[in-house]
Amino acid sequence: MSGPRGDERVIDVVIIEDDDVIGRQLDLGLRNHGYRTSWHRTGTSGRHQVRERRPDVLLLDLGLPDVDGVDLARTLRAEDEHLLIIILTARSDDIDMVAGLDAGADDYLVKPVSTTTLLARLRAHLRRRPPVPHDAPPVRIGDLLVDPASRRCFVSGAELVLRPKEFELLLALASAAGVAVSREDLMARVWDENWFGPTKTLDVTMAALRQRLAAPAGGDGPPRLPTIVTLRGHGYRLDSPSPTSGTG
């Protein structure tokens, strides 16, 4: 069977789920649709497999018998910024969702989750985007430089390390600096045009991006950085720094 992306490469998925019924359902459902899976009932075993296999996707339950799922997500995200982490949990409170996304998860699904919904969400995440042309020019706003070709960001010449979604979100705003961008447009560009998940993922990623831009940078003085403005009921706008900002 061909891979889920329609090409020859099979997507590798590690499942960390201690419930036998749910774990078996996930394992069998994904295998039947062409994914390569490895199912583990403890966080310790699953963590070892993620480090050993370097999979494309991690499906992670939060209520594990040996480790805290949020802490595990944070650890594995720090080790691999490209790993697609999807949390599957019975915890439905907003505070748990925010904690999971803030720990680095790309998505948060509340059980019970049908195989159809999970597969659709996986396809949305894994769908290939058009490659950025090698000659795509960097975007400079004040002391901020966003380079779409290399997918790197710099502040006053020093690299600012961003997670993949944080970079894509910043690029989407920087490419339309000074223009109001709706939440729907940001979700379509950064996540997927057919995204039907919670927009809280946008809020959490935006908060993380703001924190990184607010972090002090080295140099002779504070950098001149653009400001992310929240437009209530619409979306966001990236405003250029004022002529006097960053001068103390």
Buried (B, 14 or more C-beta within 10 A) or exposed (E): EEBBBEEEEBBBBBBBBBBEEBBEBBBEBBBEBBBBBBBBBBBBBBBEBBEEEEBBBBBBBBEBEEBBBBEBBBBBBEEBBEBBBBBBBEBEEEEBBBBBBBBBBBBBBBBEBEBEEBBEBBBBBBEEEEEEEEEBEBBEBBBBBBBBEEEBBBBBEEEBEBBBBBBBBBBBBBBBBEEEBEBBBBBBBBBBEEBEBBEEBBBBBBEBBEEBBEEEBEEEEBBBBBBBEEEEEEBBBBEBBEEEBBEE
